[in-house]
Amino acid sequence: MTDRPDPFSAPFGSLFGDSMTIAELAEGEYNYGGSAQPLENFSFHPATHALHYGSTCFEGLKAHRQSDGTLAIFRLDDHVERMRQSIGRLRMPVPESDLIRSLIIDAVEANADFTPNPPGSLYIRPTFIGTAPNIGAAAAPSDSGLLYVICSPVGDYFAGGIRPLTIYVETKVPRTTPQFGMVKSGANYVMALGPTLDAKRDHGADQVLFATADDITETGASNFFLIDDNRLVTRQLDESFLHGVTRDSVIKIAADLGYEIDERPLSPAELAAWTGEVFLSGTAAVVAPVGTVIVNDAPNTVGDGQPGPNTLKVREALTSLLTGDADDPHSWRTLVTG
């Protein structure tokens, strides 16, 4: 592995393992050969349904090198079920859980040698695309598709490691369309791209927190939390934003640590007045502390502007679970050959 690029210095998600798994959808059935194959380019017809009508979705999860040298996928079954939900929302045939599970495990095992030691990990990207060559099918799902899994050795999602982020609060532009907010699709993310780039340019922000009609939901790529010595506060789930698996992990871990869990509406005014800590969560970001929130174009320093003790406590508990340094009371780790 010494001649491979360093995942800690390369941009997140820009390096890849050398193997992938693929199941082809045809006539309503998914067909998988049963093993990984070399990573290679696809060839698509210019009229491919996904390129015109967005019949595509994906998942994001990680495998982590354990303290004993083994390899474990974190919350595999939860990501599998969310992938199935997303494919169903595309009105495509929903693959069996065991198929997606096999595709992921086989891809991870084939790319195990690419997994960096902690705090690095192997990022796993299951993807579905509708492949029918039909530009007249705007009102119909694709009748063929590809379900595949690729893997990427990664370091930190945010450049600079654990550092306080700056978050800009957007109250006018919605993050995505409400009926697809809980689906991991490309259209979901591209709608957040413009506001995020504008906030980076105009305010030096790392991320945008979307609070359309003064109702805080999530950032372009992460769920959002407030925390103090006693409480963990986050927006209650609905279909307007992603039901993050890491979000659920954070909530359960915080409850295990003795925090009161408060899931309810949040407003920018409450955020600006909050005297505790603020952080983001996601598969890529894990737990990322926030040092500044910009509300109504006015910067507000969170605490002393540095990562707070409660945020770091939750982060440490989660990362210890990821790497096998702590017990697994919720049975979230799936050990694989590696």
C-alpha positions in Angstrom: 0.0 0.0 0.0 3.0 2.3 0.2 2.8 3.3 -3.4 -0.9 4.3 -3.2 -2.0 7.9 -2.8 -2.6 9.0 0.7 -6.3 9.3 1.5 -5.6 11.8 4.3 -4.1 14.3 1.8 -6.3 13.5 -1.2 -9.8 15.2 -1.5 -12.5 13.1 0.2 -14.0 10.5 -2.2 -11.4 11.1 -5.0 -9.6 7.7 -4.5 -11.0 4.3 -5.3 -10.4 0.6 -4.7 -9.8 -1.5 -7.7 -12.9 -3.7 -7.5 -16.7 -3.2 -7.7 -19.8 -5.3 -7.6 -22.7 -5.0 -10.1 -26.2 -6.4 -10.3 -28.1 -5.8 -13.6 -31.9 -5.1 -13.5 -33.7 -6.5 -16.6 -37.4 -7.6 -16.9 -38.0 -6.8 -13.2 -35.2 -9.1 -11.9 -31.8 -8.2 -10.5 -29.0 -10.5 -11.6 -25.7 -10.6 -9.7 -22.8 -12.8 -10.7 -21.9 -13.4 -7.1 -18.4 -11.8 -6.9 -16.6 -8.6 -7.4 -15.1 -7.6 -10.7 -12.4 -5.0 -11.7 -13.4 -1.4 -11.4 -13.9 0.0 -14.9 -15.9 2.6 -16.8 -19.5 2.1 -17.9 -20.7 2.8 -21.4 -24.1 4.3 -21.7 -26.4 5.3 -24.6 -26.8 9.1 -24.8 -30.5 8.6 -24.1 -30.0 6.8 -20.8 -33.0 7.5 -18.5 -30.9 8.5 -15.5 -29.1 11.2 -17.5 -32.4 12.9 -18.5 -34.9 12.1 -15.8 -32.9 11.6 -12.7 -33.7 7.9 -12.1 -30.8 7.5 -9.8 -30.1 7.2 -6.0 -27.3 6.1 -3.8 -26.2 5.3 -0.2 -23.1 6.2 1.8 -21.7 4.0 4.6 -18.3 3.1 5.9 -16.2 0.1 6.8 -13.6 0.7 9.6 -10.4 -1.1 10.6 -11.0 -2.4 14.1 -8.6 -2.2 17.0 -7.8 -5.9 16.6 -7.0 -5.5 12.8 -10.3 -6.9 11.5 -12.8 -4.9 9.4 -16.4 -4.0 10.2 -19.1 -2.2 8.3 -21.1 0.2 10.5 -24.9 -0.1 10.5 -25.0 -2.1 7.3 -28.6 -3.3 7.5 -30.0 0.3 8.2 -28.3 1.6 5.0 -29.6 -1.4 3.0 -33.1 -0.6 4.1 -32.8 3.1 3.3 -31.4 2.2 -0.2 -34.4 0.0 -0.8 -36.7 2.8 0.3 -35.0 5.2 -2.2 -35.2 2.8 -5.1 -38.9 2.4 -4.3 -39.4 6.1 -4.4 -38.0 6.0 -8.0 -40.9 3.6 -8.7 -38.3 0.9 -9.7 -38.3 -2.7 -8.6 -37.0 -2.9 -5.1 -34.1 -5.4 -4.7 -34.2 -7.9 -1.8 -32.2 -6.8 1.3 -29.9 -9.9 0.9 -28.9 -8.8 -2.6 -27.8 -5.3 -1.6 -26.1 -6.7 1.5 -24.1 -9.2 -0.6 -23.1 -6.5 -3.1 -21.8 -4.3 -0.3 -20.0 -7.1 1.7 -18.4 -8.5 -1.5 -17.2 -5.0 -2.6 -15.7 -4.3 0.9 -14.0 -7.6 1.1 -12.5 -7.1 -2.4 -11.3 -3.7 -1.5 -10.3 -4.4 2.1 -6.6 -3.7 1.5 -7.4 -0.2 0.6 -8.9 0.6 4.0 -6.7 3.1 5.9 -6.2 2.9 9.6 -8.3 5.1 11.9 -9.2 7.9 11.7 -9.4 6.9 8.0 -12.0 4.4 6.7 -13.4 2.8 3.6 -16.3 4.8 2.3 -18.9 2.6 0.5 -21.1 3.9 -2.3 -23.9 1.7 -3.4 -25.6 3.3 -6.4 -28.6 2.7 -8.6 -29.2 4.1 -12.1 -32.0 3.6 -14.6 -30.4 2.6 -17.9 -33.3 2.5 -20.4 -32.4 4.4 -23.6 -35.6 6.3 -23.9 -36.0 10.1 -23.9 -39.8 9.8 -24.2 -40.1 8.2 -20.7 -40.3 11.4 -18.6 -43.5 10.1 -17.0 -42.4 6.5 -16.7 -39.7 4.7 -14.8 -36.8 3.1 -16.5 -37.4 -0.6 -17.3 -33.7 -1.5 -16.9 -31.0 -0.5 -14.5 -27.7 -1.1 -12.7 -27.2 -1.5 -9.0 -23.5 -1.3 -8.2 -21.1 -0.7 -5.3 -17.7 1.1 -5.4 -15.4 1.9 -2.5 -13.2 4.9 -1.6 -10.4 5.0 1.0 -11.0 8.3 2.8 -9.6 10.5 5.6 -11.5 13.5 7.0 -14.6 14.9 5.1 -13.9 18.5 6.1 -10.3 19.6 5.3 -8.3 20.2 8.4 -9.7 17.4 10.6 -11.6 18.2 13.8 -12.0 22.0 13.6 -14.9 24.4 14.4 -17.0 24.9 11.2 -18.8 28.1 10.1 -22.5 27.6 9.2 -24.6 30.0 7.2 -28.3 29.8 7.9 -30.5 30.1 4.7 -34.1 30.9 5.4 -35.5 31.6 1.8 -34.1 28.9 -0.5 -35.3 25.4 0.2 -32.7 22.6 0.3 -34.7 20.3 -1.9 -38.2 19.3 -2.9 -40.2 18.1 0.1 -41.4 14.8 -1.3 -37.8 13.7 -2.1 -36.1 15.2 0.9 -35.6 11.8 2.6 -34.2 10.2 -0.6 -30.4 10.1 -1.3 -30.6 11.2 -4.9 -28.4 13.5 -7.0 -31.2 16.0 -7.5 -31.5 16.2 -3.7 -27.9 17.4 -3.4 -27.5 19.5 -6.5 -30.3 21.9 -5.2 -28.1 22.7 -2.2 -25.0 23.3 -4.3 -25.6 26.8 -5.4 -26.6 28.2 -2.0 -23.6 26.5 -0.4 -21.1 27.9 -3.0 -22.6 31.4 -2.5 -22.3 31.1 1.3 -18.7 30.0 1.0 -17.9 32.9 -1.3 -19.9 35.6 0.6 -19.5 34.5 4.2 -16.6 32.1 4.4 -19.0 29.3 5.4 -18.2 25.6 5.4 -21.9 24.6 5.0 -25.4 26.0 4.7 -28.1 25.2 7.3 -31.4 25.3 5.5 -34.2 26.8 7.5 -36.9 27.6 5.0 -39.8 29.6 6.6 -37.6 29.7 9.8 -37.8 26.0 10.2 -34.4 24.4 10.6 -33.9 21.0 9.0 -30.4 20.1 7.9 -27.3 21.3 6.0 -26.5 20.3 2.4 -24.8 17.1 3.6 -25.4 16.7 7.3 -27.9 16.5 10.1 -27.9 19.3 12.7 -27.7 19.2 16.6 -27.7 21.4 19.6 -26.2 20.1 22.8 -25.5 21.3 26.3 -24.6 19.5 29.6 -28.0 17.9 29.8 -29.8 17.9 26.5 -29.4 16.9 22.9 -31.8 18.9 20.6 -32.5 18.2 16.9 -35.3 18.7 14.4 -37.9 16.0 14.5 -38.1 13.7 11.4 -40.4 14.2 8.5 -40.1 13.6 4.8 -38.5 17.0 4.0 -35.0 16.0 4.9 -32.7 12.9 5.2 -33.2 10.4 7.9 -29.6 10.1 8.7 -28.3 6.8 10.0 -25.5 8.7 11.8 -28.2 11.0 13.2 -29.9 8.0 14.7 -26.6 6.7 16.0 -25.9 10.0 17.7 -29.3 10.1 19.3 -29.0 6.6 20.7 -25.4 7.2 21.9 -26.4 10.4 23.6 -29.2 8.7 25.4 -26.8 6.0 26.5 -24.6 8.7 27.9 -27.5 10.2 29.9 -28.5 13.1 27.8 -32.2 14.1 27.5 -33.2 13.8 23.8 -35.4 16.5 22.5 -36.7 16.2 18.9 -38.8 19.2 17.9 -39.0 22.2 15.6 -36.0 24.6 15.7 -35.9 28.2 14.6 -32.9 30.4 13.6 -33.8 32.7 16.5 -33.4 29.9 19.0 -30.1 28.9 17.3 -28.8 32.5 17.6 -29.7 32.6 21.3 -28.4 29.1 22.1 -25.7 29.1 24.8 -24.6 25.5 24.4 -22.8 23.7 21.6 -23.6 23.0 18.0 -22.5 20.2 15.7 -23.3 18.4 12.5 -23.4 14.6 11.9 -23.2 12.4 8.9 -21.6 9.2 7.6 -18.8 11.3 5.9 -18.5 14.0 8.6 -19.1 11.7 11.6 -19.5 14.4 14.3 -18.3 17.9 13.2 -18.3 20.8 15.7 -19.6 24.2 14.7 -17.8 27.3 16.0 -19.8 30.0 14.2 -23.4 30.3 13.0 -24.4 33.2 10.7 -28.0 34.1 11.2 -29.5 37.1 9.3 -26.0 37.7 8.0 -24.7 38.3 11.5 -22.0 35.9 12.8 -22.7 34.3 16.2 -19.8 32.6 18.0 -20.8 29.2 19.5 -19.4 29.1 23.1 -15.7 30.0 22.8 -15.7 29.2 19.1 -13.9 25.9 19.7 -15.1 22.3 19.8 -17.0 21.9 23.0 -16.7 19.1 25.6 -20.2 17.6 25.0 -19.7 17.5 21.3 -16.3 15.8 21.7 -17.8 13.4 24.3 -20.4 12.2 21.8 -17.9 12.1 19.0 -15.5 10.0 21.0 -18.2 7.5 22.0 -19.2 7.2 18.3 -15.7 6.8 17.0 -14.9 4.2 19.7 -17.9 2.2 18.4 -16.8 2.6 14.8 -13.3 1.2 15.5 -14.2 -1.6 17.9 -12.7 0.1 20.9 -16.1 0.1 22.7 -18.8 -2.5 23.2 -21.5 -2.7 20.6 -24.7 -2.8 22.6 -26.9 -2.0 19.6 -25.2 -4.7 17.3 -24.3 -2.0 14.7 -21.0 -3.6 13.5 -20.9 -6.3 10.8 -17.5 -8.0 10.7 -16.2 -8.9 7.2 -13.2 -10.7 5.9 -10.4 -8.2 5.6 
